[in-house]
Amino acid sequence: MASTNLSPTNGHVLTDWHPEDPDFWTTRGRAIATRNLWISIPALLLAFSVWMVWSVVVAKLPSIGFDYTTDQLFWLAALPGLSGATLRIFYSFMIPIFGGRKWTALSTATLLLPALGIGFAVQNPNTPYSMFLILALMCGFGGGNFASSMANIAYFYPKAQKGNALAMNAGLGNLGVSVMQFVVPLVITFGVFGAIGGAPQQLANGGELFMQNAGFIWVPFIAIAAVVAWFGMNDIASATASFKTQSVIFGRFHNWVMSFLYTGTFGSFIGYSAGFPLLMKTQFPDVNVLQYAFLGPLVGALSRSGTGWISDRFGGGRVTLWTFMGMIIAVWGVLQFLPSGADAGNFWGFFACFMVLFFLTGVGNASTFQMIPTIMRQEVPRLNPGLDPKATLKQSEMESAGIIAFTSAIAAYGAFFIPKAYGISIDYTGAPNAALWGFMIFYAICVVVTWFFYSRKGAPAPC
């Protein structure tokens, strides 16, 4: 039976890690992996909270004296998605280079910069728009964290439990969007930090808001999470690789196919989360949208964390196929309830269809990630027939972790493109319908791709 030895030079480095060994996993591995997972989850939750905080802040900026156009507001909602997705590409390769513990602590600590920056910027009505653009880009630090977090957790678990562990990490981490959209509207209504938090902003109706709390509220929790990650997590000695070694995934065909499909699932989740509050506000201005905005990301996050078992039972490819079909129907439903001409639309019908859409993105998030290790367990032996079983397993694990991280990077661009698609559609046509029709066409293509490569009889990589 293998045993876990801690490096004598660094008590946080696991020098002997064999999660596929049943005896090792039962006696030592499960407890260590579980501890790292439950430290990773709140750190990732905070990352998502900071990443998507602009989705709420932009809806309130006009009321506290910032006179921006609808297009400018959609730019602020979209830019964190652009920077977050781009950072994910680089963060995808950080775990094997720096180690999971060190990188998680460092990347969590960087969230302090946008959190503090937002808190100070919104207190000054003379803050230039360019500063808000910079802060929106800095919120992308939170988006980048997802890629490294998922790659890190993937190393800790055996194949049989990897799908559920990744679903838990991602799903409960994604919950940060909903937590933020619930917490921020509450904390901006009173002086949480007293005099040290700054004066309130006056509203035209005589009320007041403490918009700085949208940033400041996360600061103590981020600091605690970074410290806990530094002292409580582990680096895995065998999970080391240079960028050159990891870059083999760029030559893997299925890396690109799964990046496309994951854009349809996670890209939709994060894009809809980023644009949902402002979309509701523009289409149904008489509704207090911030009362309901958090429910969409909440449904999507809980769906992701709670439906991983469906793919384990029925196969990720099959579940992904049916998920995209359902998303087409849900988007069509949204279109039926939007305002049109003299028709004021139906908010509750619109809202219900979006809740179904958020639920399906969660199911699809879990199913597409479940597919990746299964695909690479088939592809690596085919592409490297000379490797012995142990080397094949290690290569499969390394490539799976890299692809999981990289696909999450590409998919995160949905957080930019979906809000911008709304903004462009509204700017040119006066309504978001054109953007929604574009999403439906994209999901239809995803159905065809999933069926051809993964779910049909005789598919190249059935899963």
N, C-alpha and C positions, 0 to 999 in steps of 0.2 A: 504493500500500500504506500502510495506517495504521501509525503508529509510536507506541511508548509513551514518553511524556514524563513525567518525575517533576516534580512541582511544585517550583519553586525555593524556595518558603517552607516546604515540608515534604517531605522526600525519601521519605516513606512513602506519599504520596498519589498514586494513579494517575489522572492527569488525562485520559488518552485510552485508553479500554478498549473493544475491539471483538472479543470472543471468537468471534463468528459469522463474522468475516473470516478465511478460510483462511490467507492470507499472514501476517496479524498473529498468528494463533494458532500457526502453525508457527515463526515467527522469534522471537517474544517471549512471547506469551500463555501457552503451555503451561508454560514453565519457572516463570513467576511464580505461576500457579494451583497448580502442583504444590507449590511451596514453602509457599504458604499452607495447602494441604490437609494437608501433613505436619506443620505446626506445630499446626493445628487438632485433628488426631486425638488426640495425647497429652493435650492440654488437655481435650478432651471425655471421654477415658477417665478422667481424674482426677475430672472432674465426676460421672460416673456412679458411680465408686468411693465418693465421699463421700455422694452421694445415697442409695445403697442400703446403706451400712455398718450401719445399724440392723438390717437383715435378719439379720445375724450376731450383732451385739451383744446383741439381745434374747434370743437363744437361750442366752446365757451369763450374763445378769444374775442369774437365780435361784441359780446355783452360786457366785456371789461375794457373796451376802448380801442381795440385793434381793428382797424377798418380794412379788412382784406376781402378780395373777391372770392367767389366760390371756387374758382380754379386755383387761386393761391392756397386756399384752405385744403383742397384735395392734394396739392403738392406736398404740404406739410404732413398730411396723413399718409402719403405714399413714400416719401423719402426714407423713413426708417426701414421700410421693406427693401428698398434698393441697396442701402448700405449693409443691412443685415444679411441679405443674400450674398452680396459680394464678399463680406467678411467670412461667411460660412465656407466659401471655397478654400480660404487659407486655414481656417480653424479645423477643417476636415483632417488636416495632416498633423495637427499639433500634439495629439495624445501620444503617438509613438515617438515623437521627438522630445517632448518635455516631460511626459508622464501625466497620468490622469489627475493625481492629487495636486501637483504643482499648478497645472494649467487650469483646473477648476477653480482653485483659490484665486489665482491671478485674474482670470477672465471675469470672475464674479466681482472682484474689487473694482474693475474698470467701470462697472455700472454706476459707481459713485459720481463719476464725472457728469453724465447727462442728468442724473437725478438732482444733483446740486445746481447744475446750470439752469435747468428749467425753473427751479424754485426761485432763483434770483431774477431771471429774465422776465418772467410774467409780472413781477412787481413794478416794473418800470414801463409805462405806456410809450416811452420814447425808444424802447429797444427796437433796433432796426430789424426788418424782415430777414435780412441776411443772417443775423444772429440766430433767429429761429430756424432757418434752414440748416445752419451748422449743428444746432442742438438736435434737430430731427435726424440728421445723419449720424450723430453720436449715439442716438438711441439704438442704432443698428448693432452696437456692441452686444446688446441683449439677444438679437437675432443670431449673431455669430455663435453664441454659446451653445445653441442647440446641436450643431454639427459635432462639436467636440464632446459634448455630454453623451450623445447617443453612441459615438464611436467608443468612448470609454466604457460605458456599461456593457456594450456588446462583448468586450473582452472577458468580463467577469463570469458570464453564464454559459452553461452547456447548451447545445443546440436545442434539446427538448424543452428548455425553459427560456430560451433567448427571446422568442417572440413575445411572451407574456411580460418579461422584464422590460423589454424595449417599449411595449405598449404602456406599461405603468409609468416608466420614466417620461415618455413623451406625453401621454395623456394627462397625467397629473401636473407635468410641467406646463403643458398648454393651458391648464386651468388658470395659469397666471393672467391670461388675457381677461377671463371672466372675473377673477378676483379684482383686477385693476379696474375694470369697468363698473364693478359694484362698489368698491371702496372709494375711488376718487370722487364720485359725485357726493359722497357722504362727508369726506374729510375736508372738502373745499368750502363747506358751509359754516365752519367754526374754527377758532384759533387753536389747533391741536398743540402747537408748541409755545403758546403764550407769546410774550413780548419778543422772544428771540426768533420767532418764526416770521416776524414782519407784520405790517399793517394790512388790513383787508382792502380789496378793490371795490369801489362804489359802483352800483348798478343804476341804470336810468330810472328804475322803478322805486329807488330808495333803499333797496336791499344791499347786501354786500357779500363778497366771496373772498375766500383765502385760496386763490388759485395756486399759490406757491406750494401748498400742501400736496398738490399732484406730483411734485418731484420730491419734496422733503420727506414725505411719509415713508419712502422706501429706504432712506439712508441708514437708519439703525439696523434694519433687517439685513441689508446687503453686507454691512460690516460684520455682523454676527455670522452670516452664512459663509463669508470668505474665511474667517478664523476657524470655524468648525471644519470646513473642507481641508484646510491646511493641516490641522492636527488630527482629523478623524478619518481621512480617506487614505487610500493606498495607491502606489504606483506598481505596475506589474513589470518585472524585469524582462520577461519574454516578449512583452508587447512593445518592443522597440523596433523602429525601422526608419531609415532615412526617407526623405522626400522621393529620392530616385527609386527606392525600392517600392514605395507605395504607388508611384506614378504608373505602375503597370495597369491600374484600373482604367486609365484613359484609353487603353487599347482593347478593353473588354466591351464588346458590342452591347451586352445587356446592361452595362452601366448607363449607357445613353438611353436605352429604351425605358429602363426603370426611372431615370431622371424625368423623362417625359410623363410617365404615368403618375409619378409622385407629385408632379406639378399639378396634375388634375385633382389630387386628393388633398395633400397638405397645402399646396399652393392655394387651393380654393379656400380651405379653412382659414388660413392666416390672412388671405386677401379679403375675404368676406368680413373677418373680424376687424380689419383695419378700416374698411369702408362702411360698415353697417351703421354706426351711429350717424355719420354725416349723410348717408343715403336716406335714412329714415327722416332726418331733419329736413332735407330738401324736398322730399316727396310728400311728407305728412307734417307740415310745419306746426299744426295745432296740437300735436301729440308731444308729451314730455318724453322724448325718446330715451334719455339717459336712465329712465326707470326700467327700461326693457332691454337695452343694448347688451347688457352682460349675459343675458340668457342664451344668446346664440353661441358664443364661445364656451359657455358652461356646458351646453348640450353636446357640442362637438368634442370637448375635452373628456367628458365622462363617457361618451360613446367610444372614444379611442381607447381609454384605459379599461373599459369593461367588455369590449367585443373582440379582443385578441383571440379568445378561445374559439370563436366561430371559424376563423381562418385555420387554426390548428386542426379543427375537426373536418371542415369541408374543403380545405385547400385555398391558399391565398389567391390564386389566379381566378378561380370560380367566383369567390366573394367579390373580388375587385371588379369583375365583369358586370355582375348584377348591381354593384354599387353605382357604377357609372350610368347604367340604364336608369336607375332610380333618380340620379342627379339631373338627368335630362328632363324627367317628368316634373321634378321639383322646381326647376328654373322656369319651365313652361307655366307652372302654377303661379309663380311670382308675377310673371308678365300679365296674367289675367286680372290681378288685383291692383295694379299700379294706376295712378290717376291718368286720365286720357281726355283731353279736351274739356268738355263740360262735366265729365264724370270725375268725381273727387276720389275715386278708388275706394278700396276697402282695406283699412290698416290691418285688421285682424286676420283677414285672408292672406294678405301679404306676409304678415308676421309668422303665421302658421306654416306657410310654405318654406320660409327661410329657416324655421326650426327643423323641418324635415331635411332641408339641405345641409344644415350644420351637423345633424345627426349622421347623415350619410358620409360627410367628409371624415368624420371620426372613424367610422367603420372602414372606409377606404384607406385612411392613414395606417391603421393597424394591419390591414391585409397586404398592402404593398410592401411594408417593411418586413412582414413575415415571408414574403416571396424571395427577398434578396438572398438570405443564407441558403435557402433551398436551391435556388438557381446556381449559386456558386459551388455548392457541394457537387453539382453535376458537371459544371463547366471546368473547374480546376483539374480534375482527373483527366478530362478529355483533352485539355490544352497542355497538360504537363504529365504525360503518361509515365515518365521516368521517375517520378517522385515516389518514395516509399509512403506507406499509410500515415505515419506520423507527420512527415513533411507536407503531405497533401492536406492534412487537417489544419496544420498551422497556416499554410498558404491560403486555404479557404477562409479561415477566420480573419486573417489580415485583409484579404480582398473584400470580404463581406463588410467588415467594419469600415473600410475606406469608402466603399460604394454607398453604404448607409449614410455616411457623413456627407459625401459629395452630392447624392441625390437630394438630401435635405437642403443643401446649399442652392442648387438650381431651382428647386421647388419654392424656396422662400422668395423668389422674385415675384411670386403671386401677390405678395404683400405690397408690391409697387404697382404691378400692372392692373390689378382689379380696381383699386381706388382711382387710378389714372384713367382707366377705361370708362368708369362712371363719369369722371370729370369731363373727358373729351366728348362723350356721348351727349351729356347735358349741354355742354357748350355749343355743340354744332346742331343738335336736334331739339334741345329743350327737354329731353327725357333720357333715362338710362336704358331704354329698351334695346337700343342697338348693341350696347355692351353685353346685355344678357343673352341676346341671340348669338353673339359671338361665343359666349361661354358654352351654350348648348352645342354649337358646331364642334367646339374643341372636345367636349365630352363624348360626342358621337365618334370622333376619330379615336379617342382612348378606348372605346368599346371594341372597335375593329382591331386595334393594336394588341389589346389584352387577349382577345379571342385567338388571333393568329399565332402569337408567340407562346402563350402560356396555358390556354384553357381548352383549345380544340383537341380532338383526337389526332395524335401524331404531331403535336406541337413540338418545336425544337427544345424547349425547356419546360416541360409540364410541371406545374406546382399548384 
